[in-house]
Amino acid sequence: METQPATDDLTREVVDLMAGLVALFHREYEEAAAARSLTGAQAKVLALLRRGPMPMRHIAQTLSCEPSNITGIVDRLELRGFVTREADPQDRRVKLVAATEAGQDASAELRESLNFAREPLAALGEDERRTLRDLLQRMLTGATL
């Protein structure tokens, strides 16, 4: 039988604060996407493609959604000239989605418009931001995503 980690008042407070930050981030992200006539899902696909071309199935898995949903999102991004679909040179049956220059520009512009990170983090010094980064990396490394 697996034991659950103890939940104390401090842990609950930290979880509540993280939930508030996540909600703030999602609200601002959706607003920034809408200001560029993108849905949040379209913006997330473009952000994911900053890593480089990837199979549609991988996009669906990363965003925890059905492959058929990704097909619709990619269709709409392709119509706007933000992405292309190409056959994977390793396996011609697999379609790779890649951001075009216009898609990369739209994603970069959206990312730069987000005040979410700049405003709250501006109150922290460089050492504090580095410590926060290290703690978040440690938490994510221990998480099962």
DOZA-570072 format. One record per residue (C-alpha): residue number from 1; x, y, z. Coordinates in steps of 0.02 Angstrom, whole numbers, m for minus. Layout:
BEGIN
<atom pos="NUM" x="X" y="Y" z="Z"/>
...
This chain:
BEGIN
<atom pos="1" x="0" y="0" z="0"/>
<atom pos="2" x="70" y="169" z="m53"/>
<atom pos="3" x="77" y="302" z="82"/>
<atom pos="4" x="19" y="477" z="42"/>
<atom pos="5" x="131" y="624" z="87"/>
<atom pos="6" x="77" y="716" z="243"/>
<atom pos="7" x="m28" y="870" z="211"/>
<atom pos="8" x="5" y="1011" z="332"/>
<atom pos="9" x="m54" y="1191" z="335"/>
<atom pos="10" x="104" y="1254" z="250"/>
<atom pos="11" x="89" y="1127" z="109"/>
<atom pos="12" x="m95" y="1174" z="83"/>
<atom pos="13" x="m48" y="1359" z="79"/>
<atom pos="14" x="91" y="1328" z="m50"/>
<atom pos="15" x="m29" y="1225" z="m157"/>
<atom pos="16" x="m160" y="1363" z="m149"/>
<atom pos="17" x="m31" y="1494" z="m199"/>
<atom pos="18" x="29" y="1387" z="m345"/>
<atom pos="19" x="m152" y="1363" z="m400"/>
<atom pos="20" x="m176" y="1552" z="m397"/>
<atom pos="21" x="m20" y="1577" z="m505"/>
<atom pos="22" x="m77" y="1444" z="m628"/>
<atom pos="23" x="m250" y="1525" z="m642"/>
<atom pos="24" x="m171" y="1696" z="m669"/>
<atom pos="25" x="m56" y="1625" z="m802"/>
<atom pos="26" x="m197" y="1536" z="m894"/>
<atom pos="27" x="m308" y="1690" z="m893"/>
<atom pos="28" x="m171" y="1803" z="m961"/>
<atom pos="29" x="m115" y="1672" z="m1088"/>
<atom pos="30" x="m293" y="1652" z="m1155"/>
<atom pos="31" x="m313" y="1842" z="m1166"/>
<atom pos="32" x="m147" y="1862" z="m1257"/>
<atom pos="33" x="m194" y="1723" z="m1378"/>
<atom pos="34" x="m366" y="1799" z="m1411"/>
<atom pos="35" x="m286" y="1969" z="m1444"/>
<atom pos="36" x="m195" y="1883" z="m1588"/>
<atom pos="37" x="m351" y="1792" z="m1649"/>
<atom pos="38" x="m285" y="1626" z="m1583"/>
<atom pos="39" x="m367" y="1504" z="m1466"/>
<atom pos="40" x="m270" y="1452" z="m1313"/>
<atom pos="41" x="m246" y="1280" z="m1390"/>
<atom pos="42" x="m177" y="1354" z="m1551"/>
<atom pos="43" x="m56" y="1462" z="m1452"/>
<atom pos="44" x="0" y="1310" z="m1351"/>
<atom pos="45" x="34" y="1211" z="m1510"/>
<atom pos="46" x="139" y="1354" z="m1580"/>
<atom pos="47" x="233" y="1368" z="m1415"/>
<atom pos="48" x="267" y="1181" z="m1417"/>
<atom pos="49" x="334" y="1192" z="m1595"/>
<atom pos="50" x="469" y="1312" z="m1536"/>
<atom pos="51" x="563" y="1151" z="m1493"/>
<atom pos="52" x="558" y="1102" z="m1676"/>
<atom pos="53" x="448" y="997" z="m1791"/>
<atom pos="54" x="355" y="855" z="m1705"/>
<atom pos="55" x="230" y="719" z="m1746"/>
<atom pos="56" x="48" y="763" z="m1719"/>
<atom pos="57" x="29" y="615" z="m1599"/>
<atom pos="58" x="169" y="686" z="m1490"/>
<atom pos="59" x="82" y="856" z="m1487"/>
<atom pos="60" x="m79" y="772" z="m1433"/>
<atom pos="61" x="10" y="674" z="m1295"/>
<atom pos="62" x="103" y="827" z="m1231"/>
<atom pos="63" x="m56" y="931" z="m1225"/>
<atom pos="64" x="m159" y="785" z="m1156"/>
<atom pos="65" x="m291" y="789" z="m1291"/>
<atom pos="66" x="m358" y="678" z="m1428"/>
<atom pos="67" x="m260" y="669" z="m1593"/>
<atom pos="68" x="m420" y="717" z="m1687"/>
<atom pos="69" x="m424" y="881" z="m1589"/>
<atom pos="70" x="m245" y="918" z="m1638"/>
<atom pos="71" x="m290" y="886" z="m1821"/>
<atom pos="72" x="m421" y="1024" z="m1812"/>
<atom pos="73" x="m305" y="1144" z="m1723"/>
<atom pos="74" x="m165" y="1111" z="m1848"/>
<atom pos="75" x="m288" y="1131" z="m1994"/>
<atom pos="76" x="m335" y="1305" z="m1933"/>
<atom pos="77" x="m153" y="1354" z="m1901"/>
<atom pos="78" x="m105" y="1291" z="m2073"/>
<atom pos="79" x="m242" y="1396" z="m2154"/>
<atom pos="80" x="m166" y="1550" z="m2072"/>
<atom pos="81" x="8" y="1504" z="m2132"/>
<atom pos="82" x="75" y="1471" z="m1957"/>
<atom pos="83" x="121" y="1287" z="m1980"/>
<atom pos="84" x="159" y="1160" z="m2114"/>
<atom pos="85" x="139" y="972" z="m2116"/>
<atom pos="86" x="275" y="864" z="m2190"/>
<atom pos="87" x="306" y="679" z="m2201"/>
<atom pos="88" x="434" y="619" z="m2074"/>
<atom pos="89" x="591" y="569" z="m2169"/>
<atom pos="90" x="612" y="421" z="m2050"/>
<atom pos="91" x="432" y="359" z="m2072"/>
<atom pos="92" x="331" y="429" z="m2217"/>
<atom pos="93" x="168" y="377" z="m2131"/>
<atom pos="94" x="201" y="502" z="m1991"/>
<atom pos="95" x="159" y="686" z="m2017"/>
<atom pos="96" x="275" y="812" z="m1937"/>
<atom pos="97" x="205" y="983" z="m1895"/>
<atom pos="98" x="326" y="1128" z="m1905"/>
<atom pos="99" x="301" y="1312" z="m1866"/>
<atom pos="100" x="329" y="1428" z="m2013"/>
<atom pos="101" x="421" y="1592" z="m1990"/>
<atom pos="102" x="251" y="1676" z="m1968"/>
<atom pos="103" x="204" y="1548" z="m1836"/>
<atom pos="104" x="369" y="1571" z="m1745"/>
<atom pos="105" x="345" y="1760" z="m1749"/>
<atom pos="106" x="166" y="1747" z="m1683"/>
<atom pos="107" x="222" y="1632" z="m1542"/>
<atom pos="108" x="368" y="1745" z="m1495"/>
<atom pos="109" x="257" y="1899" z="m1498"/>
<atom pos="110" x="129" y="1814" z="m1387"/>
<atom pos="111" x="262" y="1757" z="m1266"/>
<atom pos="112" x="338" y="1931" z="m1256"/>
<atom pos="113" x="168" y="2009" z="m1221"/>
<atom pos="114" x="141" y="1906" z="m1064"/>
<atom pos="115" x="167" y="2012" z="m909"/>
<atom pos="116" x="131" y="1862" z="m798"/>
<atom pos="117" x="312" y="1816" z="m774"/>
<atom pos="118" x="386" y="1990" z="m777"/>
<atom pos="119" x="274" y="2074" z="m649"/>
<atom pos="120" x="274" y="1947" z="m506"/>
<atom pos="121" x="456" y="1900" z="m533"/>
<atom pos="122" x="512" y="2083" z="m537"/>
<atom pos="123" x="491" y="2086" z="m348"/>
<atom pos="124" x="624" y="1950" z="m331"/>
<atom pos="125" x="810" y="1978" z="m346"/>
<atom pos="126" x="916" y="1875" z="m465"/>
<atom pos="127" x="972" y="1753" z="m328"/>
<atom pos="128" x="791" y="1729" z="m274"/>
<atom pos="129" x="735" y="1696" z="m453"/>
<atom pos="130" x="877" y="1571" z="m473"/>
<atom pos="131" x="826" y="1483" z="m311"/>
<atom pos="132" x="643" y="1480" z="m367"/>
<atom pos="133" x="694" y="1408" z="m535"/>
<atom pos="134" x="798" y="1273" z="m451"/>
<atom pos="135" x="657" y="1227" z="m332"/>
<atom pos="136" x="530" y="1218" z="m473"/>
<atom pos="137" x="646" y="1109" z="m576"/>
<atom pos="138" x="670" y="994" z="m427"/>
<atom pos="139" x="481" y="983" z="m402"/>
<atom pos="140" x="449" y="946" z="m585"/>
<atom pos="141" x="587" y="817" z="m593"/>
<atom pos="142" x="504" y="723" z="m451"/>
<atom pos="143" x="330" y="736" z="m528"/>
<atom pos="144" x="255" y="607" z="m643"/>
<atom pos="145" x="197" y="705" z="m795"/>
